[in-house]
């Protein structure tokens, strides 16, 4: 049971990191686009 909880927590952490990476990627892409326009 304890192992299952650890696994679930690890999956949640992995999902959070994935979302964070995607947000960062979009942020940098948008920054680059704005720099090109001005």
OpenMM code with the backbone's topology and positions (N, CA, C; nanometers):
from openmm import Vec3, app, unit

residues = "UNK UNK UNK UNK UNK UNK UNK UNK UNK UNK UNK UNK UNK UNK UNK UNK UNK UNK UNK UNK UNK UNK UNK UNK UNK UNK UNK UNK UNK UNK UNK UNK UNK UNK UNK UNK UNK UNK".split()
positions = [
    Vec3(0.0842, -0.1204, 0.0000),
    Vec3(0.0000, 0.0000, 0.0000),
    Vec3(0.0881, 0.1259, 0.0000),
    Vec3(0.1897, 0.1229, 0.0809),
    Vec3(0.2791, 0.2391, 0.0872),
    Vec3(0.3463, 0.2619, -0.0478),
    Vec3(0.3834, 0.1516, -0.1132),
    Vec3(0.4462, 0.1621, -0.2454),
    Vec3(0.3512, 0.2251, -0.3463),
    Vec3(0.2232, 0.1900, -0.3383),
    Vec3(0.1244, 0.2471, -0.4305),
    Vec3(0.1159, 0.3985, -0.4115),
    Vec3(0.1147, 0.4419, -0.2868),
    Vec3(0.1069, 0.5853, -0.2594),
    Vec3(0.2312, 0.6562, -0.3138),
    Vec3(0.3459, 0.5955, -0.2951),
    Vec3(0.4700, 0.6536, -0.3482),
    Vec3(0.4626, 0.6673, -0.4995),
    Vec3(0.4121, 0.5633, -0.5638),
    Vec3(0.4008, 0.5633, -0.7095),
    Vec3(0.3065, 0.6742, -0.7555),
    Vec3(0.1933, 0.6887, -0.6871),
    Vec3(0.0951, 0.7918, -0.7234),
    Vec3(0.1577, 0.9305, -0.7056),
    Vec3(0.2276, 0.9506, -0.5947),
    Vec3(0.2921, 1.0796, -0.5703),
    Vec3(0.3963, 1.1082, -0.6770),
    Vec3(0.4698, 1.0043, -0.7180),
    Vec3(0.5730, 1.0221, -0.8205),
    Vec3(0.5101, 1.0596, -0.9537),
    Vec3(0.3963, 0.9960, -0.9843),
    Vec3(0.3267, 1.0271, -1.1095),
    Vec3(0.2748, 1.1704, -1.1069),
    Vec3(0.2198, 1.2111, -0.9925),
    Vec3(0.1700, 1.3492, -0.9809),
    Vec3(0.2852, 1.4469, -1.0007),
    Vec3(0.3978, 1.4183, -0.9402),
    Vec3(0.5154, 1.5045, -0.9527),
    Vec3(0.5610, 1.5116, -1.0978),
    Vec3(0.5633, 1.3966, -1.1646),
    Vec3(0.6046, 1.3923, -1.3045),
    Vec3(0.5098, 1.4760, -1.3907),
    Vec3(0.3802, 1.4656, -1.3655),
    Vec3(0.2828, 1.5435, -1.4417),
    Vec3(0.3034, 1.6920, -1.4177),
    Vec3(0.3304, 1.7299, -1.2924),
    Vec3(0.3527, 1.8703, -1.2595),
    Vec3(0.4757, 1.9224, -1.3323),
    Vec3(0.5801, 1.8433, -1.3353),
    Vec3(0.7043, 1.8836, -1.4027),
    Vec3(0.6797, 1.8975, -1.5527),
    Vec3(0.6037, 1.8045, -1.6096),
    Vec3(0.5726, 1.8106, -1.7527),
    Vec3(0.4975, 1.9391, -1.7855),
    Vec3(0.3965, 1.9718, -1.7052),
    Vec3(0.3183, 2.0933, -1.7287),
    Vec3(0.4088, 2.2153, -1.7161),
    Vec3(0.4963, 2.2156, -1.6154),
    Vec3(0.5881, 2.3263, -1.5930),
    Vec3(0.6800, 2.3457, -1.7140),
    Vec3(0.7335, 2.2330, -1.7667),
    Vec3(0.8216, 2.2406, -1.8843),
    Vec3(0.7476, 2.2951, -2.0053),
    Vec3(0.6230, 2.2519, -2.0256),
    Vec3(0.5440, 2.2992, -2.1394),
    Vec3(0.5183, 2.4492, -2.1261),
    Vec3(0.4836, 2.4928, -2.0055),
    Vec3(0.4582, 2.6358, -1.9830),
    Vec3(0.5850, 2.7165, -2.0106),
    Vec3(0.6974, 2.6673, -1.9612),
    Vec3(0.8246, 2.7366, -1.9850),
    Vec3(0.8540, 2.7466, -2.1342),
    Vec3(0.8320, 2.6361, -2.2057),
    Vec3(0.8574, 2.6331, -2.3496),
    Vec3(0.7728, 2.7385, -2.4202),
    Vec3(0.6429, 2.7423, -2.3879),
    Vec3(0.5540, 2.8400, -2.4507),
    Vec3(0.5965, 2.9823, -2.4162),
    Vec3(0.6374, 3.0021, -2.2906),
    Vec3(0.6803, 3.1352, -2.2468),
    Vec3(0.7988, 3.1843, -2.3302),
    Vec3(0.8978, 3.0983, -2.3495),
    Vec3(1.0150, 3.1370, -2.4283),
    Vec3(0.9787, 3.1584, -2.5752),
    Vec3(0.8899, 3.0735, -2.6278),
    Vec3(0.8481, 3.0900, -2.7674),
    Vec3(0.7781, 3.2244, -2.7867),
    Vec3(0.6893, 3.2573, -2.6947),
    Vec3(0.6174, 3.3842, -2.7048),
    Vec3(0.7137, 3.5018, -2.6917),
    Vec3(0.8098, 3.4906, -2.5997),
    Vec3(0.9081, 3.5971, -2.5833),
    Vec3(0.9874, 3.6185, -2.7126),
    Vec3(1.0262, 3.5084, -2.7767),
    Vec3(1.1008, 3.5181, -2.9019),
    Vec3(1.0164, 3.5827, -3.0113),
    Vec3(0.8907, 3.5465, -3.0181),
    Vec3(0.8010, 3.6038, -3.1192),
    Vec3(0.7854, 3.7535, -3.0976),
    Vec3(0.7708, 3.7942, -2.9734),
    Vec3(0.7524, 3.9359, -2.9434),
    Vec3(0.8801, 4.0123, -2.9794),
    Vec3(0.9955, 3.9521, -2.9508),
    Vec3(1.1222, 4.0185, -2.9833),
    Vec3(1.1355, 4.0401, -3.1332),
    Vec3(1.0920, 3.9429, -3.2124),
    Vec3(1.1034, 3.9549, -3.3589),
    Vec3(1.0134, 4.0652, -3.4125),
    Vec3(0.8951, 4.0801, -3.3544),
    Vec3(0.7988, 4.1797, -3.4053),
    Vec3(0.8469, 4.3214, -3.3799),
    Vec3(0.9100, 4.3450, -3.2643),
    Vec3(0.9516, 4.4815, -3.2309),
    Vec3(1.0899, 4.5122, -3.2867),
] * unit.nanometer
topology = app.Topology()
chain = topology.addChain("A")
for resn in residues:
    res = topology.addResidue(resn, chain)
    for name in ("N", "CA", "C"):
        topology.addAtom(name, app.Element.getBySymbol(name[0]), res)
